[in-house]
Amino acid sequence: MREIAGPPSPELVEEGRLLFAGECTFYFGSPRIDQLPPIDLPEVAFAGRSNVGKSSLINALTGRKALARASSEPGRTKQLNFFNLSERLALVDMPGYGFAKAAKSVKEDWQETMFAYLRGRTTLERVILLLDARIELKASDKDVMELLDRAAVVFQIVLTKADQVKPGALKKKREEIEALALKHAAAYPRVIVTSSETGEGIEDLRGEITRFARSSDDTTQS
C-alpha cells in the first residue's frame, strides 16, 4: 500500500508564496491539439467538471480576480489556456468536462483531445484534478481518472468549495477520496482540501505545485 506523502515543508510553502506573487500572464490558447505552444516551461494542468470552481481556484492561487475566467455557459470553453508564471512554470487551464447539455460527439472529442495532450506533452509534470467537496463523485470524474491512468500522467486530487461543507462531512469526504486515490496507479496519494473563498488549502497547494517550477537561478541565467 502506498504511503500518503506529507505536506510541503515551510520553506517550500514560502517559496510557493513568492512564486505565485510574481507575474502571471495568459500567453496561449489552443483550440486544437496541433496548435499547442512550443515546449518550454514545465507545466501543471488543472482539470475538473464544469462548475467545479476551477477558474476561482486558479485566481485564488495567483491572487488575481480574473486571470482565469469562468464561462457563463458550462462546457463552452473548448481550448487549453496557458499562463506563464514568473518565467518558471506554465499553468494550463483545461476545458471543463461533464457538461450535461453537450452532444455525445463533443464529449468524445474532449476525451480524444485531452488524451492526446496528456500523452504527448513531455513538459507536463502533473495534473491537478478538482472534485467538488459538496457532491458525490460523478461518472465523468471516474472516466477522467481512468483516462489519466491510461495516459500515465500523475494526477493529484484537490477538493474544492470546502467552506460549504460541514467539518464532519468534509472529513468523511476526504477519507473517501484518499481511499479512491490509492486505487489509481497514476494518482498521487495525498488529497488537498481547498476553498477559494476562505483561502483554506491555498498555501498548501501552492507549495505542491512549486515543486515543479524551474529554478529561479535558471531563470536569472537565461
Phi and psi in degrees as a GROMACS rama.xvg file:
@    title "Ramachandran Plot"
@    xaxis  label "Phi"
@    yaxis  label "Psi"
@TYPE xy
-71.2772  141.394  ARG-2
-83.1652  146.202  GLU-3
-81.0837  120.654  ILE-4
-64.7351  153.008  ALA-5
-78.5465  170.85  GLY-6
-70.5765  165.938  PRO-7
-61.6119  150.247  PRO-8
-67.8857  160.094  SER-9
-55.4305  -36.3092  PRO-10
-64.7439  -40.2948  GLU-11
-71.4107  -35.6783  LEU-12
-62.2774  -42.2454  VAL-13
-67.0338  -40.271  GLU-14
-61.5075  -38.8668  GLU-15
-64.7436  -38.893  GLY-16
-60.7041  -44.915  ARG-17
-67.7593  -40.9416  LEU-18
-60.5716  -49.1621  LEU-19
-77.108  -10.7218  PHE-20
-82.677  -11.1946  ALA-21
-78.3581  -175.34  GLY-22
-68.7146  136.269  GLU-23
-137.72  118.2  CYS-24
-133.321  145.485  THR-25
-69.9387  133.766  PHE-26
-133.087  -10.2249  TYR-27
-162.456  139.9  PHE-28
-123.171  126.804  GLY-29
-116.606  101.149  SER-30
-74.8895  -19.2418  PRO-31
-134.993  155.175  ARG-32
-68.1701  -22.2107  ILE-33
-89.3613  11.0729  ASP-34
-124.252  33.2829  GLN-35
-76.5159  153.34  LEU-36
-69.4038  160.994  PRO-37
-57.6993  146.322  PRO-38
-69.1899  126.014  ILE-39
-148.357  -82.7551  ASP-40
-77.2011  153.714  LEU-41
-62.5866  146.101  PRO-42
-121.478  141.299  GLU-43
-123.984  121.512  VAL-44
-104.365  149.362  ALA-45
-113.978  124.839  PHE-46
-126.673  152.904  ALA-47
173.326  163.147  GLY-48
-64.892  155.49  ARG-49
-58.0919  137.603  SER-50
75.235  14.8482  ASN-51
-79.9035  -13.0337  VAL-52
96.9193  26.8657  GLY-53
-64.815  -48.049  LYS-54
-62.9783  -41.414  SER-55
-62.6217  -39.2062  SER-56
-67.8939  -44.0739  LEU-57
-61.2899  -40.4596  ILE-58
-65.5907  -38.7518  ASN-59
-66.7567  -40.7224  ALA-60
-61.7269  -41.3068  LEU-61
-91.9318  -4.42062  THR-62
69.0041  28.742  GLY-63
-123.504  149.827  ARG-64
-85.1108  -27.0464  LYS-65
-143.333  34.0404  ALA-66
-65.5092  -53.2662  LEU-67
-102.496  131.774  ALA-68
-111.532  130.002  ARG-69
-79.657  137.989  ALA-70
-74.9228  144.151  SER-71
-71.2153  -17.4649  SER-72
-120.697  106.135  GLU-73
-50.8969  134.063  PRO-74
86.766  2.18854  GLY-75
-78.0004  -36.1322  ARG-76
-70.1249  119.474  THR-77
-114.878  3.98892  LYS-78
-117.006  159.377  GLN-79
-83.079  123.343  LEU-80
-106.475  127.46  ASN-81
-107.796  132.393  PHE-82
-123.178  132.621  PHE-83
-91.7814  117.515  ASN-84
-104.035  100.765  LEU-85
55.3629  28.9956  SER-86
60.0204  19.9665  GLU-87
-121.001  -18.4803  ARG-88
-159.565  145.678  LEU-89
-107.315  127.768  ALA-90
-97.2891  129.839  LEU-91
-116.703  117.773  VAL-92
-92.8321  107.972  ASP-93
-84.9534  151.653  MET-94
-60.0244  142.522  PRO-95
-66.2203  152.929  GLY-96
-121.833  172.166  TYR-97
80.8558  14.0877  GLY-98
-73.665  123.54  PHE-99
-64.0849  -34.815  ALA-100
-80.5867  -10.9235  LYS-101
-71.7139  144.642  ALA-102
-68.6935  157.188  ALA-103
-57.9715  -38.4618  LYS-104
-64.1341  -34.6325  SER-105
-68.4962  -42.3867  VAL-106
-63.247  -42.3311  LYS-107
-65.6025  -37.595  GLU-108
-65.2738  -39.3726  ASP-109
-59.6906  -48.2258  TRP-110
-61.4409  -43.3545  GLN-111
-63.3443  -44.2931  GLU-112
-66.7303  -46.5494  THR-113
-66.407  -37.326  MET-114
-64.3336  -40.2718  PHE-115
-63.6849  -40.8837  ALA-116
-65.5933  -46.7546  TYR-117
-61.8884  -40.9443  LEU-118
-79.8782  -30.6097  ARG-119
-99.5447  -5.35873  GLY-120
-95.202  99.8146  ARG-121
-68.8249  -19.9977  THR-122
-89.7971  -1.82817  THR-123
-75.1811  114.66  LEU-124
-91.2355  -37.5266  GLU-125
-162.256  150.986  ARG-126
-109.153  129.196  VAL-127
-94.0077  110.797  ILE-128
-97.9193  116.051  LEU-129
-92.6133  132.321  LEU-130
-125.97  138.081  LEU-131
-73.895  119.242  ASP-132
-66.1593  -17.2984  ALA-133
-83.8834  -21.4821  ARG-134
-124.674  164.181  ILE-135
-71.724  157.524  GLU-136
-63.2059  135.277  LEU-137
-97.9761  160.565  LYS-138
-59.2831  -35.9205  ALA-139
-66.7903  -32.5971  SER-140
-64.5805  -44.2765  ASP-141
-63.483  -39.0552  LYS-142
-62.1454  -41.6689  ASP-143
-69.0324  -36.6862  VAL-144
-61.4965  -41.4553  MET-145
-66.8304  -37.8561  GLU-146
-62.2666  -41.7767  LEU-147
-66.762  -37.5225  LEU-148
-60.1607  -46.6142  ASP-149
-64.7027  -35.6458  ARG-150
-78.2481  -10.6618  ALA-151
57.9783  42.6314  ALA-152
-111.072  125.255  VAL-153
-65.0634  130.261  VAL-154
-127.031  148.771  PHE-155
-121.354  129.271  GLN-156
-84.3239  132.25  ILE-157
-125.442  123.983  VAL-158
-84.8777  134.177  LEU-159
-109.632  165.238  THR-160
61.6551  35.9066  LYS-161
-63.211  -25.8718  ALA-162
-66.6027  -14.735  ASP-163
-99.2738  12.0895  GLN-164
-125.134  136.989  VAL-165
-67.5653  148.13  LYS-166
-51.8967  -44.7925  PRO-167
-63.1602  -44.8824  GLY-168
-67.276  -34.491  ALA-169
-68.1676  -41.2521  LEU-170
-61.4602  -44.0717  LYS-171
-63.5387  -40.7414  LYS-172
-63.7449  -44.1749  LYS-173
-62.3107  -43.8636  ARG-174
-63.2006  -38.5201  GLU-175
-63.4564  -44.0038  GLU-176
-73.3221  -34.1311  ILE-177
-63.2755  -40.8643  GLU-178
-64.6137  -38.3675  ALA-179
-65.375  -42.5053  LEU-180
-59.425  -36.5136  ALA-181
-67.0064  -15.6493  LEU-182
-88.7441  -6.66096  LYS-183
-109.288  126.464  HIS-184
-59.7189  -35.4253  ALA-185
-92.2759  -3.42513  ALA-186
-81.5557  131.382  ALA-187
-74.7266  127.906  TYR-188
-71.325  -12.2593  PRO-189
-90.8782  125.221  ARG-190
-100.432  135.734  VAL-191
-110.228  133.603  ILE-192
-99.9839  128.176  VAL-193
-132.469  161.228  THR-194
-144.468  120.522  SER-195
-70.3895  -20.6717  SER-196
-79.8257  -46.6064  GLU-197
-97.1034  -16.162  THR-198
89.6094  1.73943  GLY-199
-58.3059  130.959  GLU-200
77.6778  -5.38652  GLY-201
-68.3519  -45.6703  ILE-202
-61.4131  -41.7157  GLU-203
-58.3433  -48.4194  ASP-204
-67.6598  -38.4036  LEU-205
-57.3649  -44.1478  ARG-206
-61.6683  -42.9144  GLY-207
-60.5014  -45.8899  GLU-208
-67.88  -33.7783  ILE-209
-63.7223  -21.252  THR-210
-54.784  -28.011  ARG-211
-100.683  -2.40941  PHE-212
-71.8398  147.1  ALA-213
-62.678  144.684  ARG-214
-59.2999  140.019  SER-215
-64.1389  -28.2193  SER-216
-65.2426  -40.6819  ASP-217
-63.7684  -38.5523  ASP-218
-65.5297  -41.8114  THR-219
-64.3413  -42.5045  THR-220
-68.1402  -33.0525  GLN-221
